[in-house]
Amino acid sequence: MEHTVKRLQDRAAIITGAAAGIGRATADRFAEEGARVLIADIDGVGAETAAGEIEAAGGTAAWIQTDVTDEAQIQAMVSHCVDRFQRVDILVNNAGVAVPGSVTSMSTDAWSRVMDINLRSMYLAMRYAIPHMTHGSAIVNMSSGQALLGFPGWAGYAATKGAAIALTQQTAVEYARQGIRVNAVAPGTIMTPLNQKIFDEAKDAEALAKSWGDQHALGRFGRSEEVASVIAFLASDDSSFVTGVCIPVDGGMRILGPTASAE
Ligand SMILES: NC(=O)c1ccc[n+]([C@@H]2O[C@H](COP(=O)([O-])OP(=O)(O)OC[C@H]3O[C@@H](n4cnc5c(N)ncnc54)[C@H](O)[C@@H]3O)[C@@H](O)[C@H]2O)c1
């Protein structure tokens, strides 16, 4: 889709986990709105493909293979953005994995892994990107509806997403006077490769689709583009007086009462 209003014209944006899913949709949307985007993903082939497709569509994109758990690679990611685009205006901490398990069923290794990929990565990326950011810059962190509600079997994952909101608030107040805004989004269920995998492995995919759809007041899953448009809003000057918030992008999941039906 061509966006006539280019709210992100010439801004330099780093998006982690941008080879697929919500990150990729965000990269596409940012490029359509005029931003120069750095696709950072552990999947180097996917990152290169995404950057190539954005350039072919008329956008400006670069890519770098980045494992967000590796501090040196995060530093290299930020340096690459500065080298290619001479600045860092926007950071989207999107990379994340859904590691299932309750407190008693998940291994300590699984706990550490989900903390490192989903949460420590946010700290590291902000740590190295913020010194390059000037007045008017924006950071968007990826939380989840699972930070706001209880879902059995997702203790570690939900903990990372709850901590993402706290870290967003703390960073927002810390850097507000430097003109850096920090916000988060909390998506409901979005059909991305991450969830496709759960469906592929489900015994009854149709029943799973209905039960997940029914968890949203709108009665359906979300699309990656519907999260990307809110991230673009938070990255743009359209949200210039918004900082430290977490916007649910969840089709009404959070407000659906126990007796309500999505049907
Ligand atoms: N899909 C949903 O329903 C949903 C809901 C709420 C929140 N989220 C969050 O949104 C974010 C994106 O989710 P998605 O559904 O688009 O996932 P996805 O699996 O479709 O894409 C995630 C991307 O992150 C990359 N990635 C994974 N580990 C990485 C690492 N160590 N370093 C760098 N990149 C890495 C993957 O290669 C992939 O390209 C995640 O933080 C996820 O927790 C997703």
The ligand as an ORCA input file, in Angstrom:
! r2SCAN-3c Opt
* xyz 0 1
  N       2.299    -13.112     16.913
  C       1.625    -12.784     17.998
  O       0.475    -13.180     18.197
  C       2.262    -11.898     19.023
  C       1.445    -11.416     20.053
  C       2.009    -10.582     21.007
  C       3.352    -10.252     20.930
  N       4.110    -10.750     19.912
  C       5.512    -10.371     19.890
  O       5.820     -9.737     18.664
  C       7.179     -9.962     18.320
  C       7.271    -10.528     16.928
  O       6.505    -11.701     16.894
  P       6.134    -12.426     15.529
  O       4.861    -13.150     15.802
  O       6.191    -11.476     14.395
  O       7.303    -13.502     15.484
  P       7.970    -14.290     14.237
  O       8.486    -15.566     14.790
  O       7.016    -14.325     13.117
  O       9.175    -13.344     13.875
  C      10.170    -13.091     14.830
  C      11.448    -12.687     14.125
  O      12.437    -12.531     15.152
  C      13.612    -13.183     14.734
  N      14.395    -13.610     15.883
  C      14.168    -14.655     16.712
  N      15.157    -14.775     17.598
  C      16.046    -13.774     17.334
  C      17.283    -13.376     17.887
  N      17.838    -14.046     18.914
  N      17.917    -12.304     17.361
  C      17.375    -11.627     16.324
  N      16.220    -11.966     15.742
  C      15.554    -13.026     16.240
  C      13.138    -14.350     13.888
  O      14.169    -14.816     13.022
  C      11.964    -13.742     13.145
  O      12.354    -13.140     11.936
  C       7.741    -10.906     19.403
  O       8.410    -10.145     20.388
  C       6.482    -11.530     19.985
  O       6.676    -11.972     21.302
  C       3.600    -11.559     18.954
*
